[in-house]
Amino acid sequence: MTHPLITDDERAQLLAHGQARAAGQRIDPLPVVRIFTPDAHATWLLVGLDPQDGDTAYGLIDLGIGMPELGTVQLSALEAIVGPRKQPVMRDRYFQAVRPLSEYVRLAQENGSIKD
């Protein structure tokens, strides 16, 4: 399954983290990809991809309502989102994680949104 929101390299990293999580390993990786809505203030910092379906991603979800939380989202569902100004969800091509997921979660919960 190909997703324009993630590159092949990002997909490989996401699957590796997803396999580790599925095996019960406690991991705290750097987020692999940042996906966002350019016109609706929603952001997803993804760290893993379900190795079974290759579509369910895990990470920090910030829907722009002041309550960021860890959760899952289907990449196929993200691709279908169009914001109020008809702009599609996009991958941040310049995103470079600077801290592990747990730190992004802590900071997002303190601030009410993902900062960076």
MODELLER restraints for C-alpha pairs under 7 A, 6 or more apart:
rsr = mdl.restraints
at = mdl.atoms
rsr.add(forms.Gaussian(group=physical.xy_distance, feature=features.Distance(at['CA:5:A'], at['CA:90:A']), mean=6.51, stdev=0.5))
rsr.add(forms.Gaussian(group=physical.xy_distance, feature=features.Distance(at['CA:5:A'], at['CA:91:A']), mean=5.44, stdev=0.5))
rsr.add(forms.Gaussian(group=physical.xy_distance, feature=features.Distance(at['CA:10:A'], at['CA:32:A']), mean=6.29, stdev=0.5))
rsr.add(forms.Gaussian(group=physical.xy_distance, feature=features.Distance(at['CA:14:A'], at['CA:32:A']), mean=6.74, stdev=0.5))
rsr.add(forms.Gaussian(group=physical.xy_distance, feature=features.Distance(at['CA:14:A'], at['CA:47:A']), mean=5.74, stdev=0.5))
rsr.add(forms.Gaussian(group=physical.xy_distance, feature=features.Distance(at['CA:14:A'], at['CA:48:A']), mean=4.18, stdev=0.5))
rsr.add(forms.Gaussian(group=physical.xy_distance, feature=features.Distance(at['CA:14:A'], at['CA:49:A']), mean=4.93, stdev=0.5))
rsr.add(forms.Gaussian(group=physical.xy_distance, feature=features.Distance(at['CA:15:A'], at['CA:48:A']), mean=5.97, stdev=0.5))
rsr.add(forms.Gaussian(group=physical.xy_distance, feature=features.Distance(at['CA:15:A'], at['CA:49:A']), mean=4.87, stdev=0.5))
rsr.add(forms.Gaussian(group=physical.xy_distance, feature=features.Distance(at['CA:15:A'], at['CA:50:A']), mean=6.58, stdev=0.5))
rsr.add(forms.Gaussian(group=physical.xy_distance, feature=features.Distance(at['CA:15:A'], at['CA:51:A']), mean=5.80, stdev=0.5))
rsr.add(forms.Gaussian(group=physical.xy_distance, feature=features.Distance(at['CA:17:A'], at['CA:47:A']), mean=6.69, stdev=0.5))
rsr.add(forms.Gaussian(group=physical.xy_distance, feature=features.Distance(at['CA:17:A'], at['CA:48:A']), mean=4.93, stdev=0.5))
rsr.add(forms.Gaussian(group=physical.xy_distance, feature=features.Distance(at['CA:18:A'], at['CA:48:A']), mean=4.43, stdev=0.5))
rsr.add(forms.Gaussian(group=physical.xy_distance, feature=features.Distance(at['CA:18:A'], at['CA:49:A']), mean=4.75, stdev=0.5))
rsr.add(forms.Gaussian(group=physical.xy_distance, feature=features.Distance(at['CA:18:A'], at['CA:50:A']), mean=5.19, stdev=0.5))
rsr.add(forms.Gaussian(group=physical.xy_distance, feature=features.Distance(at['CA:18:A'], at['CA:51:A']), mean=6.05, stdev=0.5))
rsr.add(forms.Gaussian(group=physical.xy_distance, feature=features.Distance(at['CA:19:A'], at['CA:51:A']), mean=5.89, stdev=0.5))
rsr.add(forms.Gaussian(group=physical.xy_distance, feature=features.Distance(at['CA:28:A'], at['CA:100:A']), mean=5.83, stdev=0.5))
rsr.add(forms.Gaussian(group=physical.xy_distance, feature=features.Distance(at['CA:28:A'], at['CA:101:A']), mean=5.85, stdev=0.5))
rsr.add(forms.Gaussian(group=physical.xy_distance, feature=features.Distance(at['CA:28:A'], at['CA:102:A']), mean=6.43, stdev=0.5))
rsr.add(forms.Gaussian(group=physical.xy_distance, feature=features.Distance(at['CA:29:A'], at['CA:47:A']), mean=6.74, stdev=0.5))
rsr.add(forms.Gaussian(group=physical.xy_distance, feature=features.Distance(at['CA:29:A'], at['CA:100:A']), mean=5.23, stdev=0.5))
rsr.add(forms.Gaussian(group=physical.xy_distance, feature=features.Distance(at['CA:29:A'], at['CA:101:A']), mean=5.96, stdev=0.5))
rsr.add(forms.Gaussian(group=physical.xy_distance, feature=features.Distance(at['CA:30:A'], at['CA:47:A']), mean=6.87, stdev=0.5))
rsr.add(forms.Gaussian(group=physical.xy_distance, feature=features.Distance(at['CA:30:A'], at['CA:97:A']), mean=5.86, stdev=0.5))
rsr.add(forms.Gaussian(group=physical.xy_distance, feature=features.Distance(at['CA:30:A'], at['CA:99:A']), mean=5.96, stdev=0.5))
rsr.add(forms.Gaussian(group=physical.xy_distance, feature=features.Distance(at['CA:30:A'], at['CA:100:A']), mean=4.23, stdev=0.5))
rsr.add(forms.Gaussian(group=physical.xy_distance, feature=features.Distance(at['CA:30:A'], at['CA:101:A']), mean=5.55, stdev=0.5))
rsr.add(forms.Gaussian(group=physical.xy_distance, feature=features.Distance(at['CA:31:A'], at['CA:45:A']), mean=5.82, stdev=0.5))
rsr.add(forms.Gaussian(group=physical.xy_distance, feature=features.Distance(at['CA:31:A'], at['CA:46:A']), mean=5.49, stdev=0.5))
rsr.add(forms.Gaussian(group=physical.xy_distance, feature=features.Distance(at['CA:31:A'], at['CA:47:A']), mean=4.59, stdev=0.5))
rsr.add(forms.Gaussian(group=physical.xy_distance, feature=features.Distance(at['CA:31:A'], at['CA:97:A']), mean=5.83, stdev=0.5))
rsr.add(forms.Gaussian(group=physical.xy_distance, feature=features.Distance(at['CA:31:A'], at['CA:100:A']), mean=6.74, stdev=0.5))
rsr.add(forms.Gaussian(group=physical.xy_distance, feature=features.Distance(at['CA:31:A'], at['CA:101:A']), mean=5.90, stdev=0.5))
rsr.add(forms.Gaussian(group=physical.xy_distance, feature=features.Distance(at['CA:32:A'], at['CA:46:A']), mean=5.89, stdev=0.5))
rsr.add(forms.Gaussian(group=physical.xy_distance, feature=features.Distance(at['CA:32:A'], at['CA:47:A']), mean=5.30, stdev=0.5))
rsr.add(forms.Gaussian(group=physical.xy_distance, feature=features.Distance(at['CA:33:A'], at['CA:45:A']), mean=5.87, stdev=0.5))
rsr.add(forms.Gaussian(group=physical.xy_distance, feature=features.Distance(at['CA:33:A'], at['CA:46:A']), mean=5.45, stdev=0.5))
rsr.add(forms.Gaussian(group=physical.xy_distance, feature=features.Distance(at['CA:33:A'], at['CA:95:A']), mean=6.90, stdev=0.5))
rsr.add(forms.Gaussian(group=physical.xy_distance, feature=features.Distance(at['CA:34:A'], at['CA:43:A']), mean=6.96, stdev=0.5))
rsr.add(forms.Gaussian(group=physical.xy_distance, feature=features.Distance(at['CA:34:A'], at['CA:44:A']), mean=5.70, stdev=0.5))
rsr.add(forms.Gaussian(group=physical.xy_distance, feature=features.Distance(at['CA:34:A'], at['CA:45:A']), mean=4.64, stdev=0.5))
rsr.add(forms.Gaussian(group=physical.xy_distance, feature=features.Distance(at['CA:34:A'], at['CA:46:A']), mean=6.45, stdev=0.5))
rsr.add(forms.Gaussian(group=physical.xy_distance, feature=features.Distance(at['CA:34:A'], at['CA:91:A']), mean=5.97, stdev=0.5))
rsr.add(forms.Gaussian(group=physical.xy_distance, feature=features.Distance(at['CA:34:A'], at['CA:92:A']), mean=5.49, stdev=0.5))
rsr.add(forms.Gaussian(group=physical.xy_distance, feature=features.Distance(at['CA:34:A'], at['CA:95:A']), mean=6.32, stdev=0.5))
rsr.add(forms.Gaussian(group=physical.xy_distance, feature=features.Distance(at['CA:35:A'], at['CA:43:A']), mean=5.72, stdev=0.5))
rsr.add(forms.Gaussian(group=physical.xy_distance, feature=features.Distance(at['CA:35:A'], at['CA:44:A']), mean=5.10, stdev=0.5))
rsr.add(forms.Gaussian(group=physical.xy_distance, feature=features.Distance(at['CA:35:A'], at['CA:45:A']), mean=6.55, stdev=0.5))
rsr.add(forms.Gaussian(group=physical.xy_distance, feature=features.Distance(at['CA:35:A'], at['CA:89:A']), mean=6.85, stdev=0.5))
rsr.add(forms.Gaussian(group=physical.xy_distance, feature=features.Distance(at['CA:35:A'], at['CA:90:A']), mean=5.56, stdev=0.5))
rsr.add(forms.Gaussian(group=physical.xy_distance, feature=features.Distance(at['CA:35:A'], at['CA:91:A']), mean=4.44, stdev=0.5))
rsr.add(forms.Gaussian(group=physical.xy_distance, feature=features.Distance(at['CA:35:A'], at['CA:92:A']), mean=5.90, stdev=0.5))
rsr.add(forms.Gaussian(group=physical.xy_distance, feature=features.Distance(at['CA:36:A'], at['CA:42:A']), mean=5.56, stdev=0.5))
rsr.add(forms.Gaussian(group=physical.xy_distance, feature=features.Distance(at['CA:36:A'], at['CA:43:A']), mean=4.30, stdev=0.5))
rsr.add(forms.Gaussian(group=physical.xy_distance, feature=features.Distance(at['CA:36:A'], at['CA:44:A']), mean=6.21, stdev=0.5))
rsr.add(forms.Gaussian(group=physical.xy_distance, feature=features.Distance(at['CA:36:A'], at['CA:89:A']), mean=5.61, stdev=0.5))
rsr.add(forms.Gaussian(group=physical.xy_distance, feature=features.Distance(at['CA:36:A'], at['CA:90:A']), mean=5.49, stdev=0.5))
rsr.add(forms.Gaussian(group=physical.xy_distance, feature=features.Distance(at['CA:36:A'], at['CA:91:A']), mean=6.49, stdev=0.5))
rsr.add(forms.Gaussian(group=physical.xy_distance, feature=features.Distance(at['CA:37:A'], at['CA:43:A']), mean=6.65, stdev=0.5))
rsr.add(forms.Gaussian(group=physical.xy_distance, feature=features.Distance(at['CA:37:A'], at['CA:83:A']), mean=6.64, stdev=0.5))
rsr.add(forms.Gaussian(group=physical.xy_distance, feature=features.Distance(at['CA:37:A'], at['CA:88:A']), mean=6.70, stdev=0.5))
rsr.add(forms.Gaussian(group=physical.xy_distance, feature=features.Distance(at['CA:37:A'], at['CA:89:A']), mean=4.65, stdev=0.5))
rsr.add(forms.Gaussian(group=physical.xy_distance, feature=features.Distance(at['CA:37:A'], at['CA:90:A']), mean=6.28, stdev=0.5))
rsr.add(forms.Gaussian(group=physical.xy_distance, feature=features.Distance(at['CA:38:A'], at['CA:87:A']), mean=6.80, stdev=0.5))
rsr.add(forms.Gaussian(group=physical.xy_distance, feature=features.Distance(at['CA:38:A'], at['CA:89:A']), mean=6.98, stdev=0.5))
rsr.add(forms.Gaussian(group=physical.xy_distance, feature=features.Distance(at['CA:39:A'], at['CA:83:A']), mean=5.77, stdev=0.5))
rsr.add(forms.Gaussian(group=physical.xy_distance, feature=features.Distance(at['CA:39:A'], at['CA:84:A']), mean=6.65, stdev=0.5))
rsr.add(forms.Gaussian(group=physical.xy_distance, feature=features.Distance(at['CA:39:A'], at['CA:85:A']), mean=6.37, stdev=0.5))
rsr.add(forms.Gaussian(group=physical.xy_distance, feature=features.Distance(at['CA:39:A'], at['CA:87:A']), mean=6.68, stdev=0.5))
rsr.add(forms.Gaussian(group=physical.xy_distance, feature=features.Distance(at['CA:40:A'], at['CA:83:A']), mean=5.85, stdev=0.5))
rsr.add(forms.Gaussian(group=physical.xy_distance, feature=features.Distance(at['CA:40:A'], at['CA:84:A']), mean=6.93, stdev=0.5))
rsr.add(forms.Gaussian(group=physical.xy_distance, feature=features.Distance(at['CA:41:A'], at['CA:63:A']), mean=6.80, stdev=0.5))
rsr.add(forms.Gaussian(group=physical.xy_distance, feature=features.Distance(at['CA:41:A'], at['CA:64:A']), mean=5.07, stdev=0.5))
rsr.add(forms.Gaussian(group=physical.xy_distance, feature=features.Distance(at['CA:42:A'], at['CA:62:A']), mean=5.52, stdev=0.5))
rsr.add(forms.Gaussian(group=physical.xy_distance, feature=features.Distance(at['CA:42:A'], at['CA:63:A']), mean=4.28, stdev=0.5))
rsr.add(forms.Gaussian(group=physical.xy_distance, feature=features.Distance(at['CA:42:A'], at['CA:64:A']), mean=5.02, stdev=0.5))
rsr.add(forms.Gaussian(group=physical.xy_distance, feature=features.Distance(at['CA:43:A'], at['CA:61:A']), mean=6.17, stdev=0.5))
rsr.add(forms.Gaussian(group=physical.xy_distance, feature=features.Distance(at['CA:43:A'], at['CA:62:A']), mean=5.08, stdev=0.5))
rsr.add(forms.Gaussian(group=physical.xy_distance, feature=features.Distance(at['CA:43:A'], at['CA:63:A']), mean=6.34, stdev=0.5))
rsr.add(forms.Gaussian(group=physical.xy_distance, feature=features.Distance(at['CA:44:A'], at['CA:59:A']), mean=6.84, stdev=0.5))
rsr.add(forms.Gaussian(group=physical.xy_distance, feature=features.Distance(at['CA:44:A'], at['CA:60:A']), mean=5.76, stdev=0.5))
rsr.add(forms.Gaussian(group=physical.xy_distance, feature=features.Distance(at['CA:44:A'], at['CA:61:A']), mean=4.68, stdev=0.5))
rsr.add(forms.Gaussian(group=physical.xy_distance, feature=features.Distance(at['CA:44:A'], at['CA:62:A']), mean=6.18, stdev=0.5))
rsr.add(forms.Gaussian(group=physical.xy_distance, feature=features.Distance(at['CA:45:A'], at['CA:59:A']), mean=5.50, stdev=0.5))
rsr.add(forms.Gaussian(group=physical.xy_distance, feature=features.Distance(at['CA:45:A'], at['CA:60:A']), mean=5.10, stdev=0.5))
rsr.add(forms.Gaussian(group=physical.xy_distance, feature=features.Distance(at['CA:45:A'], at['CA:61:A']), mean=6.59, stdev=0.5))
rsr.add(forms.Gaussian(group=physical.xy_distance, feature=features.Distance(at['CA:46:A'], at['CA:57:A']), mean=6.48, stdev=0.5))
rsr.add(forms.Gaussian(group=physical.xy_distance, feature=features.Distance(at['CA:46:A'], at['CA:58:A']), mean=5.69, stdev=0.5))
rsr.add(forms.Gaussian(group=physical.xy_distance, feature=features.Distance(at['CA:46:A'], at['CA:59:A']), mean=4.28, stdev=0.5))
rsr.add(forms.Gaussian(group=physical.xy_distance, feature=features.Distance(at['CA:46:A'], at['CA:60:A']), mean=6.47, stdev=0.5))
rsr.add(forms.Gaussian(group=physical.xy_distance, feature=features.Distance(at['CA:47:A'], at['CA:58:A']), mean=5.95, stdev=0.5))
rsr.add(forms.Gaussian(group=physical.xy_distance, feature=features.Distance(at['CA:47:A'], at['CA:59:A']), mean=5.30, stdev=0.5))
rsr.add(forms.Gaussian(group=physical.xy_distance, feature=features.Distance(at['CA:48:A'], at['CA:57:A']), mean=5.55, stdev=0.5))
rsr.add(forms.Gaussian(group=physical.xy_distance, feature=features.Distance(at['CA:48:A'], at['CA:58:A']), mean=5.05, stdev=0.5))
rsr.add(forms.Gaussian(group=physical.xy_distance, feature=features.Distance(at['CA:48:A'], at['CA:59:A']), mean=6.82, stdev=0.5))
rsr.add(forms.Gaussian(group=physical.xy_distance, feature=features.Distance(at['CA:49:A'], at['CA:55:A']), mean=6.67, stdev=0.5))
rsr.add(forms.Gaussian(group=physical.xy_distance, feature=features.Distance(at['CA:49:A'], at['CA:56:A']), mean=5.70, stdev=0.5))
rsr.add(forms.Gaussian(group=physical.xy_distance, feature=features.Distance(at['CA:49:A'], at['CA:57:A']), mean=4.35, stdev=0.5))
rsr.add(forms.Gaussian(group=physical.xy_distance, feature=features.Distance(at['CA:49:A'], at['CA:58:A']), mean=6.20, stdev=0.5))
rsr.add(forms.Gaussian(group=physical.xy_distance, feature=features.Distance(at['CA:50:A'], at['CA:56:A']), mean=5.33, stdev=0.5))
rsr.add(forms.Gaussian(group=physical.xy_distance, feature=features.Distance(at['CA:50:A'], at['CA:57:A']), mean=6.24, stdev=0.5))
rsr.add(forms.Gaussian(group=physical.xy_distance, feature=features.Distance(at['CA:55:A'], at['CA:74:A']), mean=5.30, stdev=0.5))
rsr.add(forms.Gaussian(group=physical.xy_distance, feature=features.Distance(at['CA:55:A'], at['CA:75:A']), mean=5.40, stdev=0.5))
rsr.add(forms.Gaussian(group=physical.xy_distance, feature=features.Distance(at['CA:55:A'], at['CA:76:A']), mean=6.68, stdev=0.5))
rsr.add(forms.Gaussian(group=physical.xy_distance, feature=features.Distance(at['CA:56:A'], at['CA:72:A']), mean=6.37, stdev=0.5))
rsr.add(forms.Gaussian(group=physical.xy_distance, feature=features.Distance(at['CA:56:A'], at['CA:73:A']), mean=5.60, stdev=0.5))
rsr.add(forms.Gaussian(group=physical.xy_distance, feature=features.Distance(at['CA:56:A'], at['CA:74:A']), mean=4.38, stdev=0.5))
rsr.add(forms.Gaussian(group=physical.xy_distance, feature=features.Distance(at['CA:56:A'], at['CA:75:A']), mean=6.37, stdev=0.5))
rsr.add(forms.Gaussian(group=physical.xy_distance, feature=features.Distance(at['CA:57:A'], at['CA:72:A']), mean=5.41, stdev=0.5))
rsr.add(forms.Gaussian(group=physical.xy_distance, feature=features.Distance(at['CA:57:A'], at['CA:73:A']), mean=5.36, stdev=0.5))
rsr.add(forms.Gaussian(group=physical.xy_distance, feature=features.Distance(at['CA:57:A'], at['CA:74:A']), mean=5.92, stdev=0.5))
rsr.add(forms.Gaussian(group=physical.xy_distance, feature=features.Distance(at['CA:57:A'], at['CA:75:A']), mean=6.64, stdev=0.5))
rsr.add(forms.Gaussian(group=physical.xy_distance, feature=features.Distance(at['CA:58:A'], at['CA:71:A']), mean=5.73, stdev=0.5))
rsr.add(forms.Gaussian(group=physical.xy_distance, feature=features.Distance(at['CA:58:A'], at['CA:72:A']), mean=4.45, stdev=0.5))
rsr.add(forms.Gaussian(group=physical.xy_distance, feature=features.Distance(at['CA:58:A'], at['CA:73:A']), mean=6.62, stdev=0.5))
rsr.add(forms.Gaussian(group=physical.xy_distance, feature=features.Distance(at['CA:59:A'], at['CA:70:A']), mean=5.49, stdev=0.5))
rsr.add(forms.Gaussian(group=physical.xy_distance, feature=features.Distance(at['CA:59:A'], at['CA:71:A']), mean=5.77, stdev=0.5))
rsr.add(forms.Gaussian(group=physical.xy_distance, feature=features.Distance(at['CA:59:A'], at['CA:72:A']), mean=6.46, stdev=0.5))
rsr.add(forms.Gaussian(group=physical.xy_distance, feature=features.Distance(at['CA:60:A'], at['CA:68:A']), mean=6.79, stdev=0.5))
rsr.add(forms.Gaussian(group=physical.xy_distance, feature=features.Distance(at['CA:60:A'], at['CA:69:A']), mean=5.56, stdev=0.5))
rsr.add(forms.Gaussian(group=physical.xy_distance, feature=features.Distance(at['CA:60:A'], at['CA:70:A']), mean=4.47, stdev=0.5))
rsr.add(forms.Gaussian(group=physical.xy_distance, feature=features.Distance(at['CA:60:A'], at['CA:71:A']), mean=6.35, stdev=0.5))
rsr.add(forms.Gaussian(group=physical.xy_distance, feature=features.Distance(at['CA:60:A'], at['CA:105:A']), mean=6.64, stdev=0.5))
rsr.add(forms.Gaussian(group=physical.xy_distance, feature=features.Distance(at['CA:61:A'], at['CA:68:A']), mean=5.51, stdev=0.5))
rsr.add(forms.Gaussian(group=physical.xy_distance, feature=features.Distance(at['CA:61:A'], at['CA:69:A']), mean=5.43, stdev=0.5))
rsr.add(forms.Gaussian(group=physical.xy_distance, feature=features.Distance(at['CA:61:A'], at['CA:70:A']), mean=5.94, stdev=0.5))
rsr.add(forms.Gaussian(group=physical.xy_distance, feature=features.Distance(at['CA:61:A'], at['CA:71:A']), mean=6.45, stdev=0.5))
rsr.add(forms.Gaussian(group=physical.xy_distance, feature=features.Distance(at['CA:62:A'], at['CA:68:A']), mean=4.29, stdev=0.5))
rsr.add(forms.Gaussian(group=physical.xy_distance, feature=features.Distance(at['CA:62:A'], at['CA:69:A']), mean=6.69, stdev=0.5))
rsr.add(forms.Gaussian(group=physical.xy_distance, feature=features.Distance(at['CA:62:A'], at['CA:113:A']), mean=6.21, stdev=0.5))
rsr.add(forms.Gaussian(group=physical.xy_distance, feature=features.Distance(at['CA:62:A'], at['CA:114:A']), mean=6.58, stdev=0.5))
rsr.add(forms.Gaussian(group=physical.xy_distance, feature=features.Distance(at['CA:64:A'], at['CA:113:A']), mean=6.79, stdev=0.5))
rsr.add(forms.Gaussian(group=physical.xy_distance, feature=features.Distance(at['CA:66:A'], at['CA:112:A']), mean=4.35, stdev=0.5))
rsr.add(forms.Gaussian(group=physical.xy_distance, feature=features.Distance(at['CA:66:A'], at['CA:113:A']), mean=5.74, stdev=0.5))
rsr.add(forms.Gaussian(group=physical.xy_distance, feature=features.Distance(at['CA:67:A'], at['CA:112:A']), mean=5.77, stdev=0.5))
rsr.add(forms.Gaussian(group=physical.xy_distance, feature=features.Distance(at['CA:67:A'], at['CA:113:A']), mean=6.97, stdev=0.5))
rsr.add(forms.Gaussian(group=physical.xy_distance, feature=features.Distance(at['CA:68:A'], at['CA:108:A']), mean=6.26, stdev=0.5))
rsr.add(forms.Gaussian(group=physical.xy_distance, feature=features.Distance(at['CA:68:A'], at['CA:109:A']), mean=6.24, stdev=0.5))
rsr.add(forms.Gaussian(group=physical.xy_distance, feature=features.Distance(at['CA:68:A'], at['CA:112:A']), mean=6.49, stdev=0.5))
rsr.add(forms.Gaussian(group=physical.xy_distance, feature=features.Distance(at['CA:68:A'], at['CA:113:A']), mean=5.89, stdev=0.5))
rsr.add(forms.Gaussian(group=physical.xy_distance, feature=features.Distance(at['CA:78:A'], at['CA:89:A']), mean=6.59, stdev=0.5))
rsr.add(forms.Gaussian(group=physical.xy_distance, feature=features.Distance(at['CA:79:A'], at['CA:89:A']), mean=6.36, stdev=0.5))
rsr.add(forms.Gaussian(group=physical.xy_distance, feature=features.Distance(at['CA:81:A'], at['CA:88:A']), mean=6.02, stdev=0.5))
rsr.add(forms.Gaussian(group=physical.xy_distance, feature=features.Distance(at['CA:81:A'], at['CA:89:A']), mean=6.12, stdev=0.5))
rsr.add(forms.Gaussian(group=physical.xy_distance, feature=features.Distance(at['CA:82:A'], at['CA:88:A']), mean=4.49, stdev=0.5))
rsr.add(forms.Gaussian(group=physical.xy_distance, feature=features.Distance(at['CA:82:A'], at['CA:89:A']), mean=6.53, stdev=0.5))
rsr.add(forms.Gaussian(group=physical.xy_distance, feature=features.Distance(at['CA:108:A'], at['CA:114:A']), mean=4.63, stdev=0.5))
rsr.add(forms.Gaussian(group=physical.xy_distance, feature=features.Distance(at['CA:108:A'], at['CA:115:A']), mean=6.65, stdev=0.5))
